[in-house]
Amino acid sequence: MEPRVIRPLQIVARDFYFATIQSSIADAILRMWFWIVAEAERRVMRMYQAGLVLEGGGMKGVYTAGVLDFFTEKGIDFSHIYGVSAGACHMCSYLSRQKGRALSVSVDYLDTRRYCSLESLLTSGDLFNVDFCYHLIPDYLYPYDYDTFEKYPGKAYSVVTNIETGQPEYLRVRDIRKDIDKIRASASLPLVARNVKIDGKLYLDGGISDAIPLEKSILDGNRKNILVMTKEVGFVRKPASASQLGLIKLRYLKYPKVYELMADRHIRYNECLDYIDRQEKNGQAFVIRPHKKSDVGRIEKDKDKLIALYEEGYQEAENCYEDLLAYLEK
């Protein structure tokens, strides 16, 4: 089933839940419905010994969601997955095999203040409300298939930035219930999200230290790597503005490494693009990315734009499918 067919039924079920939120019977019916939908979409996955690297990009990540939904439809799986920021979030829906879930979560709550709003930022310290995004949605509004995730035989990593050392860390995700803060940390942008503490260490968005961890995947022994990028062909990152850096410096006085990372982020990112080009030429990387610049912002409220970008990702994955299989199977 295509997401556009299932999603209206999901919305009906969700609204039914809201209307009877106190009812344990309604809760059971809702969970059963989503289980049926997930089972109807699930495919037998083929595991390839390769790394899947998912770049972040805020709401531009719906492009990645489209690519991953195509992979799910075709039953393509990878032995190692590295999710960065929004890429870490979409990695979760991919590994639960819930096709259409990442798109639905991205667009169905745009008008809900508790999802993403200035009010949430001012009252909680997080632009994307933690309780709504990481608890209410996966546990009630669009139930997450935890059991299927736990059956994944490969290794999934959430890329985070240690704000005390300034180094990227690659946190293994084994149990979404227990490891949800690892996903949250990877997607916690400076200035618009609180620091996330895990095992006594403080973390922020993985994209500020290792936006596209291809080198890490290669070091882990992956000779073949699939990169899903959210920046278009020919993209060159520009330096952060003086005002942004000023706010960063003030906000993270106790953690100067954050300022240092943001100040030279454009240099490291553009060097990474050059590295990717070299690895693509020598056969260690297969890159999927947009061919044209998108007008979707990091914080986007236009549902039609988001759906269009999702469909672009799905279509691009479909267009390169034969080449991808040839790359993986040679």
N, C-alpha and C positions, 0 to 999 in steps of 0.2 A: 504493500500500500504506500502511496505517496503521502508526504506530510500534509499536503493541502486537502487530502481526503479525510485524514484522521483528526486533524486539529480541531475542526468544528465540534466533533463529538467529544473531544477532550475538554473543550471549553464548556460544553453543556454539563459534563460531569463535574467540572470545577465549580460552576455556578450552583449546581445542586448541592455541592458540599458547603458552600458559603451559606446557603439558605437553611441548612440543617446542621450547622457546624457542631452543635452539641450532641448530635446523634451518633452513637457508636455504630448503629446499623448503616447510616449513610457513609461513615468512614470505611466500613468493611466493603460496601458496594463499590466505592470509589477505588479502593486499592485493588479489588478484583478486576474492575474494568481496565485499569492500566496494565495489570498483569496480562490480561487477554490481548490487549493491543500489542504489548511488547512481544508476546509469544508469536503473534501473527506475523511480526516483522523480522523475527530473529532468523539468521542464516547460519549454516555451518561455516566457520571461519577457517581459512587457510593461513597457517602461520609461516611467515617468511623470516629468515634469519637476517634481519635488517633493522636499522634504526629509523624511527619516525620522529621528526623534529617539528614541533608546532610553535611558530612564532606568536607573540601576543599582538596587541594593537587595539585594545579596547573593543568598542562595538564593531570595528572592522573584522573582528574575529568571526563574524557570521559567514565570511568567505570560507574560513577553515571548517566551520560547521557543515557547509555544503559539500566540501571535499570529503570529509569524514563520513557523511551520510551515504555518499556514493560508494566509499570503501565498504561500509556496512552492507549495502545492498549487494555488492559483488562478493562479499565474504572474504575481504582482504584483511589480514592481521599481521602484526609485526612483533618481533621478539623483544624489542626495546622501544619505549616511547618516552620522549622528553617534552613536557608541556611547560610553556612559559606564559605567565600572566593569563590572559584570556585563553591562550592555547591550553593551559592546564585545566581550565574549566571545561572546555569542549572535549578534552581528552576523557573526562569522566563520563560524559554521555556516550562517547564512542565505545568505551570499554564496558558500558552496561548494555550495549547493542540496542539502544532505544532511538531508532531512527526518527528524526524530526524533533526530538526533545530539546536539543540545543537551540534550534531556531525558536521553538515555542517559548522557552524560558527567556530568550532575548527580546521577543516582541510582544508577548501577551500582557506584560505588566508595565509597559512604558508609561501609562497614565496613572499608575499606582504610586502615591507619594512614598510609601514605605520601601519601594523597590530602589529607586534612584532619584534623589532630590537634594536641593540645598537644605531643606528642612532636616533631612537625615544627617547631612554633614554637620550642621550646626548643633544638633541635639545628641548625636552619637559619636561624631568624629569620623564617620565613614560615609562617603557619598552613596555607595551601594550598601544599603542597610544589611548588616551582618545577620541578624536574626531572620529577616525575610528571605535573603538570598541563600543562606547556608543551612537553614533549618525548616522554615515554613514551606518553601517551595519543594525541596526534596523529600520531606516527610509527609506533606499533606496535599499541596496544590498540584504537583506533578511528581508523584512518588518515584523515587529513584530505585532502580533494580540493583540493590546491594549484592544479592546472591550471585547474579551474573558477573558483576565486577570481580568478585572473589574467586571466580572460576578462571579468570585470565591467567594463563600459564607463563606469561612473559614478565618483564620488569617495567614498571611505570615510575617515572620520576617527575616531581614537581620542582622546577628551578626557582630558587629564591636567592635574595641578596642579604648576607649578614651585614647589618649596618654598622657593626663595631669594627669588623675587619675589612669591609668593602669587597669581600670575595663572594663569588657565587657558590652556592651549595646545591647539591642535587639530592633531594630528599625522596627516598623510596616510599611509594604509596602502596600499601598492602590492603588496608581496610579503610574504606571511605569514612565510615562512622568515626573511627579513631583518628584518622589522618586528615580530616576536613580542614584543619587549620593550616596544613601544608599547602593545600590548594588556595585557601584564602590568602596566605602570606605571599604566594607567587603573584596574586592579582591585586596586591595592596600598593597602589600608586602613591609616591610621595606627595604630600600636601593634602590629598583627598582621602586618605585612609590612615588608620592608626597602625603603629608598629604591631607586629604579631609575635608573641613570645612562644617559643617551642623549646622545651628542655632547657630553659634558662637563657636561651639566645634570642636576640631580637632580629626580626626579618622584615624586609619590604619586597616590593616587586622584583622578580627575577630578571626582568628586561633591562634594568639599569646596570647590571653587571655582566650578563651573558644573554643577549637578546635572541640569538640563534645558535644554540649549543651543538653545532655540527662537530666541532673539534672534540668535545667531550664524548660524543657518540663514537667517533673514530677511535679515540683512546680506549673506549670500552670494548673495542674489538669488532665493531660493525664495519665491514668492508663495503656495504651498500647502505645508502641512507636516502630516505625520502624527506624532503623539506617542504613544508607547507608554509609559505610566507604571505603576509598580508600587505606588504608594500609592492607597488607595481614595478615592472621592468624599468630600469633606468633611474630608480629612486636614489636620491642622495640626501642623507640626513644633514640638516643645518644645525648650527650651534643653538643651544638654549638661549632665550632672551635674557638680557641683564636683569630685568624685573623678576623673572622666574628664578634665576640663580640667587638673587637677593633674598627672595622668600625662602628658598631652600636653605640658604646659609643661616637665616634667622631661626627657622623652624627646627633645624637639626644642629644646633650649636654644640650639643654634647656628642654628636656623631659626625665629625668632619668628613669622614669617608663618603658620606652621602653626597655632600657638596662636590667633592673631587670627582666622583663618578658621574654626576650630572654635568659637570663643567666640560669633561672630555668625552662624554658619551657619543657625540657625533663622530669623533675621530675613530673610536673603537668600532662603532657600528659600520662605518664606511670601509674600514680595514677588513671587517668580517665579510662584507659583501665581496671584496676582492678575493678573499680566501675561498668563499663559496664558488665563485666563478672558476677558480683553479681546480677545485675538487670536482666540479661538474665536468670539466674537460677531461680529467683523468679517470672518470668513471666511479668516483666515490660518492657522488651526490646526484640525485634526480630532483629537480626543483619544480614545484607547482606554485604559481603566483599570478596575480592579476596582470593583464596586458595593458590595462589603461588605468589612469588615476581615478580613484573613487571619491565622490563628494560626501561619503559617509564620515562623520566626525567620530572622535574617540568616545564622546558621549552623545549618541544620536537618538533623537526622539521620533524620527520619521519612519514609521513602520514600512512603508512602501520601498523606501531606499534600502532598508535592511533586508527585506525579502529579495529584492533585486540582486543585492550583493551575494546573498546566500545562493541564489540560483546561478549566479556567475561562477561561484566556486564549484557547485555541483557539475555545471556544464564543462568547466575546464578539466575537471577530473575525468569526466566521460570522454572528452576529446583526446586526452593523452593516455587513455586506459591501455590500448594495445602496446604503446611504447613503454609504459610502466611495467606491464607484464614481461615484456621482452627484457627489460633491464633487470628485473627481479629474478628471472628464471635462467638467465644466461650463465 
